Amino acid sequence: MQSLEATRERLLSALAPLSAERVSLAAADGRFLALEIRSPRELPPFDNSSMDGYAVRAADTAKVPAPLRLVGRTAAGEASGHTLAAGECVRVFTGAPLPAGADAVVMQEDVEADPATPDRIRVREGVKPWENVRFRGEDVARDSVLASAGTRLGPQHLALLGAMGLAEVAVHRRPRVALLANGSELCPSGTELADGQIFESNTAMLAAMVRRFGGEPVFSRCVADDEDLLREALVEAFAVADLVITVGGASVGDHDLVKPVFTALGGQLDLWRVALKPGKPFCFGRLDGKCLLGLPGNPVSAFVTAVLLVQSALLRLQGAADCEPPAKLGILAVPFANPDRRRHFVRVVTDAEGKVRPAGPQASHRLGSLAAADGLVDVPPESVLAEGCWVRVLRW
């Protein structure tokens, strides 16, 4: 068996980001930048007032009360055509350009105005040079890096890019993903079960995970253990998808048909035994430049393998700079023991105080504890993690 890290490294080394496309800022949330973006201008683009008040020469307010002559008014969005001389001021509002000759802004609360003399004010509190002024380029300098290639864009990035006047960005295309569940015992939800059958739940689960990981499910099918049916489904899946995920049928039993059918189509498939629990069997293949990932058929094993490996594969295809599953820190509320020789990824639930507990029974067929879980904790082989220990909780 090989380690999870070695498996992930082999997987990522075999994948490359998909082609780039240009999308509007409104459609860019969650997408990964294909190219570095540099600032085309300064931000702010001009010196401006940080509040409502009066633009002044600071030296004119050194002795208060200071009488000043009001020579104009400038609001945000207006150009300032004024040049201040000694003893003059201009009424300004937040974001308004600073007039030439001014080097500070007095807050309106520190000024007395008399309706009887509208062209005169009295400053009660003096200001220092450049007080209440936002400088041109103080936030972002021209040609500075706004976001690097591989950055996952969020609302905060869109705010910055929008402030720079950018309407579009180049991002990697979302991976199109096909899902194939294999097994004659599987029956679609909403139908009647025959004796010995179970309802198929992996494709709905994995479609939701694919969406959360940034991919687009474009094909989903449940196929019985029949070589002809499986061949037909694989051909159709590879015709429409960048990545095909099979669930079940990829081990070495008499009814595990994915490998022989895939290789008969001309694909190259490696079956990897990964030293983790649950989810040991995992396979990776290539056909006509596209990839296949084979997951174990047990729903819990498929889920854990998707968090640990499928998520990383989809991030790589989207051009992510970091392909590790996201995680947060938590504190174990009870000891976690793992007598197995494989790493055990325990399904856990985290409370509001950050205390981490098992979500329920950990047998690989127990979907109830999976539904209750909000993360996974990696417990090393043949070890015990003590109560109060800090751990990384993997998320999806």
C-alpha positions in Angstrom: 0.0 0.0 0.0 1.1 3.6 -0.6 0.6 6.6 1.6 -2.1 9.2 1.0 0.5 11.8 0.3 2.2 9.6 -2.4 -1.1 8.9 -4.0 -2.0 12.5 -4.1 1.4 13.4 -5.5 1.1 10.8 -8.3 -2.5 11.9 -9.0 -1.6 15.7 -9.2 1.5 15.1 -11.3 -0.7 13.4 -13.9 -3.1 16.3 -14.2 -2.9 19.7 -15.7 -5.2 22.8 -15.4 -7.9 23.0 -18.0 -7.9 25.8 -20.6 -8.7 29.4 -19.7 -11.8 31.4 -20.4 -12.8 35.0 -19.8 -15.8 35.6 -17.5 -17.4 38.7 -16.0 -16.7 39.7 -12.4 -20.2 38.8 -11.6 -19.5 35.2 -12.7 -16.0 34.9 -11.2 -16.7 34.1 -7.6 -15.1 30.8 -6.6 -13.1 30.5 -9.9 -9.3 30.2 -10.1 -7.3 32.8 -11.9 -5.4 31.6 -15.0 -3.2 34.7 -15.2 -1.6 37.1 -12.7 -3.5 40.4 -12.5 -1.5 43.7 -12.0 -3.0 47.0 -11.1 -3.6 49.2 -14.2 -3.8 52.4 -12.0 -3.4 53.7 -8.5 -6.1 53.3 -5.8 -7.3 55.8 -4.8 -6.8 57.5 -8.2 -6.4 61.0 -6.7 -6.0 62.6 -3.3 -9.4 62.8 -1.6 -11.2 63.7 1.6 -11.8 60.9 4.1 -14.9 62.6 5.5 -17.4 65.5 5.2 -15.8 68.8 6.1 -13.7 71.6 4.7 -10.5 71.4 2.7 -7.9 73.8 4.2 -4.3 74.8 4.4 -3.3 73.3 7.8 -1.1 76.3 8.5 -4.3 78.5 8.4 -5.7 76.5 11.4 -2.6 76.7 13.6 -4.3 79.4 15.8 -8.0 78.8 16.6 -10.6 80.0 16.3 -9.5 80.5 12.7 -11.8 82.5 10.3 -11.7 81.3 6.7 -13.3 82.4 3.5 -15.4 79.7 1.7 -14.6 79.8 -2.0 -16.4 76.6 -3.3 -18.0 73.3 -2.8 -16.9 69.8 -4.2 -18.9 66.6 -3.8 -17.8 63.0 -4.6 -17.8 62.4 -8.3 -17.1 66.1 -9.1 -13.8 67.5 -10.3 -12.3 70.2 -8.2 -11.4 73.4 -10.1 -10.3 75.3 -7.1 -6.9 76.4 -5.9 -6.7 77.5 -2.3 -4.9 80.7 -1.3 -4.1 81.7 2.2 -7.2 82.0 4.4 -9.4 80.1 2.0 -11.3 76.8 2.3 -13.6 74.6 0.1 -16.5 72.6 1.4 -15.9 68.9 0.6 -17.6 65.6 1.1 -16.3 62.1 1.6 -14.5 60.9 -1.5 -14.3 64.4 -3.0 -11.0 65.3 -4.7 -8.7 67.5 -2.6 -8.4 71.0 -4.2 -5.0 72.3 -5.2 -3.2 74.1 -2.4 -5.1 72.2 0.3 -3.2 69.8 2.6 -5.8 68.8 5.2 -9.6 68.5 5.9 -11.3 69.8 8.9 -14.3 67.8 10.1 -17.6 69.6 9.7 -18.2 69.0 13.4 -15.2 71.3 14.2 -16.5 74.2 12.1 -18.9 77.0 12.9 -21.0 78.3 10.0 -23.2 81.4 10.2 -26.1 81.6 7.7 -25.8 85.3 7.8 -22.3 85.1 6.3 -22.4 82.1 4.0 -19.0 82.8 2.6 -17.3 82.6 6.0 -16.6 79.9 8.5 -14.7 79.6 11.8 -12.5 76.6 12.6 -12.7 75.6 16.2 -10.2 72.7 16.1 -6.9 72.9 14.1 -5.6 70.1 11.9 -2.2 68.8 11.1 -0.9 68.6 7.5 -2.5 65.8 5.6 -5.0 65.0 8.3 -8.2 63.4 7.0 -6.7 63.0 3.5 -6.5 59.8 1.5 -3.5 59.8 -0.7 -3.4 58.8 -4.4 -2.1 55.2 -4.6 -1.9 54.7 -0.8 -4.1 51.6 -1.1 -2.7 50.1 -4.3 0.2 51.3 -6.4 0.2 51.1 -10.1 1.5 47.8 -11.5 1.4 46.0 -8.2 0.1 42.4 -8.1 -3.7 42.4 -7.3 -4.0 38.6 -7.5 -1.7 35.8 -8.5 -2.4 32.9 -10.9 -4.1 30.1 -9.0 -5.9 32.4 -6.6 -9.5 31.3 -5.8 -11.5 34.5 -6.3 -13.8 35.5 -3.5 -16.0 38.6 -2.9 -13.0 40.5 -1.4 -11.0 40.0 -4.6 -14.0 41.0 -6.8 -14.3 44.3 -4.8 -10.6 45.1 -5.5 -10.8 44.2 -9.2 -14.0 46.1 -9.6 -12.5 49.1 -8.0 -9.7 48.9 -10.6 -12.3 49.1 -13.4 -11.8 45.5 -14.5 -15.0 43.9 -16.0 -13.6 40.5 -16.9 -10.9 38.1 -15.7 -9.2 35.0 -17.2 -10.0 31.9 -15.2 -9.6 28.2 -15.8 -12.6 26.3 -17.1 -14.7 24.4 -14.6 -14.1 20.6 -15.0 -17.0 18.7 -16.5 -17.5 15.5 -14.5 -19.2 12.2 -15.3 -20.4 9.9 -12.5 -20.8 6.1 -13.0 -22.1 3.9 -10.2 -21.4 0.2 -11.0 -23.2 -2.8 -9.4 -26.1 -5.1 -10.2 -27.3 -4.7 -6.6 -28.0 -1.0 -7.1 -31.5 0.3 -7.6 -32.4 4.0 -8.4 -34.2 5.9 -5.7 -37.9 6.2 -6.1 -38.3 2.6 -7.5 -39.2 -0.7 -5.9 -36.4 -2.8 -4.5 -36.1 -6.4 -5.6 -34.8 -9.0 -3.2 -31.1 -8.4 -2.5 -31.0 -4.9 -3.9 -30.1 -1.6 -2.3 -30.8 2.0 -3.3 -28.0 3.7 -5.1 -26.9 6.9 -3.3 -23.3 7.5 -4.4 -24.1 9.5 -7.6 -26.3 12.1 -5.8 -23.7 12.4 -3.0 -20.8 12.8 -5.4 -22.6 15.2 -7.7 -23.1 17.5 -4.7 -19.4 17.1 -3.7 -18.3 17.8 -7.3 -20.2 21.1 -7.3 -18.7 22.1 -3.9 -15.3 21.3 -5.3 -15.9 23.6 -8.3 -16.8 21.0 -10.9 -19.9 20.6 -13.1 -21.6 17.2 -13.1 -22.7 16.6 -16.7 -23.5 12.9 -16.7 -24.7 10.4 -14.1 -25.6 6.8 -14.5 -26.0 3.6 -12.5 -24.8 0.5 -14.5 -25.3 -3.2 -13.7 -22.4 -5.6 -13.8 -22.5 -6.1 -17.5 -19.5 -5.5 -19.8 -21.6 -4.2 -22.7 -23.6 -1.8 -20.6 -20.5 -0.6 -18.8 -18.6 -0.1 -22.1 -21.5 1.9 -23.5 -21.7 4.1 -20.4 -17.9 4.8 -20.3 -17.8 5.8 -24.0 -20.7 8.2 -23.5 -19.1 9.6 -20.3 -15.7 10.2 -21.8 -17.4 11.9 -24.8 -18.9 14.7 -22.6 -16.6 15.0 -19.6 -13.1 16.1 -18.7 -13.0 13.7 -15.7 -14.9 10.4 -15.2 -15.5 9.1 -11.7 -16.6 5.5 -11.2 -17.9 4.1 -7.9 -17.5 0.4 -7.3 -16.4 -2.3 -9.7 -12.8 -1.3 -9.6 -11.3 -3.9 -7.3 -10.2 -7.5 -8.3 -13.3 -9.5 -7.7 -15.2 -11.6 -10.4 -17.8 -8.8 -10.7 -15.3 -5.9 -10.8 -15.5 -5.0 -14.5 -14.2 -1.4 -14.7 -10.6 -2.3 -15.3 -11.1 -4.9 -18.1 -13.7 -2.8 -19.9 -11.6 0.3 -19.6 -8.4 -1.3 -20.8 -10.4 -2.9 -23.7 -11.4 0.6 -24.8 -7.7 1.6 -25.0 -7.4 3.1 -21.5 -4.5 2.7 -19.2 -5.5 2.0 -15.6 -3.5 1.7 -12.4 -5.1 0.2 -9.3 -3.6 1.8 -6.2 -4.0 0.5 -2.7 -4.0 3.5 -0.4 -3.1 3.2 3.3 -6.2 4.8 4.7 -9.4 3.8 6.3 -12.0 3.9 5.0 -11.3 3.9 1.3 -8.3 1.7 0.5 -9.0 0.8 -3.1 -8.5 3.6 -5.6 -7.7 3.6 -9.3 -6.5 6.2 -11.8 -6.6 5.9 -15.6 -6.3 7.8 -18.8 -8.2 7.5 -22.1 -7.8 9.9 -25.0 -6.1 12.5 -22.8 -8.9 12.4 -20.2 -8.8 11.0 -16.8 -10.7 8.3 -14.8 -10.8 8.1 -11.0 -12.2 4.9 -9.5 -13.6 5.0 -6.0 -14.7 2.2 -3.7 -18.4 1.4 -3.8 -19.1 1.7 -0.1 -20.7 5.2 0.3 -18.6 6.2 3.3 -15.4 5.1 1.6 -16.4 6.9 -1.5 -17.1 10.0 0.5 -13.8 10.0 2.3 -11.8 9.2 -0.8 -13.6 12.1 -2.6 -12.7 14.5 0.2 -9.0 13.4 0.2 -8.3 12.8 -3.5 -11.2 13.8 -5.8 -11.2 17.3 -4.3 -7.5 17.7 -4.9 -7.9 16.5 -8.5 -10.6 18.9 -9.3 -8.6 21.8 -7.7 -5.7 20.9 -9.9 -7.9 20.9 -13.0 -9.1 24.4 -12.1 -5.6 25.7 -11.7 -5.6 26.1 -7.9 -2.3 27.1 -6.3 -3.1 25.0 -3.3 -4.7 21.6 -3.9 -4.9 20.4 -0.2 -8.4 19.9 1.3 -9.4 22.8 3.5 -9.1 22.4 7.2 -9.7 24.2 10.5 -8.3 23.6 14.0 -10.2 21.9 16.7 -9.7 20.4 20.2 -10.4 16.8 20.9 -13.2 16.4 23.5 -12.4 12.7 24.0 -9.4 10.5 23.2 -9.2 9.2 19.6 -7.7 5.7 19.3 -6.7 3.9 16.1 -5.4 0.3 16.6 -5.3 -0.3 12.8 -2.2 -0.2 10.7 -3.8 2.3 8.3 -4.5 5.9 9.0 -8.1 6.3 10.1 -10.1 9.4 8.9 -12.7 9.7 11.7 -16.0 11.3 11.0 -16.4 14.1 13.5 -18.7 16.9 14.6 -17.4 20.2 16.0 -19.3 22.3 18.5 -19.5 26.0 18.9 -16.5 26.0 21.2 -14.3 24.1 18.8 -14.5 20.8 20.7 -14.3 17.8 18.3 -16.1 14.5 18.9 -16.8 11.4 16.8 -20.0 11.9 14.9 -21.1 8.3 15.7 -20.1 4.7 15.0 -17.2 4.6 12.5 -17.9 1.4 10.6 -17.6 2.1 6.9 -21.2 1.2 6.2 -22.7 3.6 8.8 -24.2 6.5 6.8 -25.9 7.9 9.9 -22.6 9.1 11.4 -21.6 10.5 8.0 -24.7 12.5 7.8 -24.0 13.9 11.3 -20.4 14.8 10.5 -18.9 18.2 9.6 -15.3 17.1 9.2 -12.7 14.4 9.2 -9.8 13.9 11.7 -6.7 12.0 10.6 -5.7 9.5 13.4 -2.2 8.0 12.7 -1.8 4.2 12.6 -1.6 2.3 15.9 -1.9 5.5 18.0 -4.0 7.4 20.5 -4.7 11.1 20.3 -5.2 12.4 23.8 -8.2 14.5 25.0 -7.4 18.2 24.7 -5.1 17.6 21.7 -5.2 20.2 18.9 -6.1 18.6 15.5 -6.7 19.6 11.9 -10.4 19.0 10.9 -10.6 18.4 7.2 -13.7 20.0 5.5 -15.6 19.6 2.3 
